[in-house]
Amino acid sequence: MEFEIGIGKTARRAYGFDEVAIVPSRRTRDPEDVSIEWEIDAYTFQLPMMASAMDAAVSPATAIEIGRLGGLACLNLEGLWTRYEDPIPVYDEIAGLPDEKATRRMQELYAEPIKEELIGKRIGEIKEGGVVSCASLTPARVERYAGLVLEAGLDVLVIQGTVVSGEHVSSRAEPLNLKEFVPSFDIPVIVGGCASYSTALHLMRTGAVGVLVGVGPGNACTSRGVLGVGVPQATAIADVAAARSQHMMETGEYCNVIADGGMRTGGDVSKAIAVGADAVMIGSPLARAKEAPGRGYHWGMATFHPSLPRGARVATHQDGTLEEILMGPAQENDGTFNLMGALRTSMATTGYADIPEFHRAEVMVAPALMSEGKKLQREQSVGMGSNGRAAVEVGVAVSDD
């Protein structure tokens, strides 16, 4: 349905995670009978999650720990770990910066050139940990460093930017041709972000094994304010999932849909998968881990852009381990711990045995979900009332069945 926002201009209504709810089905299941395994290319993971390629969340050490727990972590090959032989003092400095000086100083710190020898070294450190190695590059630097990542034995490459399209036009330089690069590259490639059916379909047609869905929903991202560009995640994921179905009809090939950003709780993760994602990419939930390198802070990949920063350094409270955040046990009641256990329980509660089945769940547009009957929680800032989310009452049921 489209709404007229002015003479000659109409717009679709889009929905975020806080505005939708998963509807229970006619059956329930034992959580132990639910599978949340995720397969992408030749790799199978016990957890359907990737750690975002953000310096505050992923270091070689945390990548190994996340892999050990059953997930996949993506290291930013244009971040601190490839600019500095020892980035620990840089992390310490960033954590000590006053808010009013953080962006400018981070621009200076990230102006340090990328050192090619460190690309291979960091990938090697992850591989020595015995886990699947994954790392990201922006489209502008892919061709320059593609040979290095292959030589280092990288397992999965992520080509990532605020928005990545299948057709980049430039009058100044020859852009990366994803339709040529991805099929010819010797390892599987994930591309993104995107937030629409048509863009996702073009990216899938490059031969990518997965597409990242999300433009600006992350806690540390300011792209939506700086650029005015973005689509609320529930709608974006559902649209890209529709593109996955079309691509499957055209080619017989399944392309994974990975929800990137905008998820804080296990409920958010569950909704992302119910509306069509195969897995989720998370950053800020992991930046609060005691093992996270960010020293209690989190910042996005575009925070330090030299001319147009599109991110903020935000404070987090490091109050749990990576294992507690992902696998539990939870010692808080706000949904921010045991994210994967919450997903499993959500699927069991609504009666679905695995992720492909969960894609068929009925979903309801229900912003009142976050406020109905929660007056005392809001007044006391506990439970669901501690996350500062507002909601209005409206409800319309929708389903993909």
Secondary structure, 3 states (H helix, E strand, C coil): CEEEEECCEEEECCCCHHHEEECCCCCCCCHHHCCCCEEECCEEECCCEEECCCCCCCCHHHHHHHHHHCCEEEEECCCHHHHCCCCHHHHHHHHHCCHHHHHHHHHHHCCCCCCHHHHHHHHHHHHHCCCCCEEEECHHHHHHHHHHHHHHCCCEEEEECCCCCCCCCCCCCCCCCHHHHHHHCCCCEEEEEECCHHHHHHHHCCCCCEEEECCCCCCCECHHHHHCCCCCHHHHHHHHHHHHHHHHHHHCCCCEEEEECCCCCHHHHHHHHHCCCCEEEECHHHHCECCCCCCCEECCCCCCCCCCCCECCEECCCCECHHHHHHCCCCCCCCCCCHHHHHHHHHHHHCCCCHHHHCCCCEEECHHHHCCCCHHHHHHCCHHHHCCCCCCCCCEEECCC
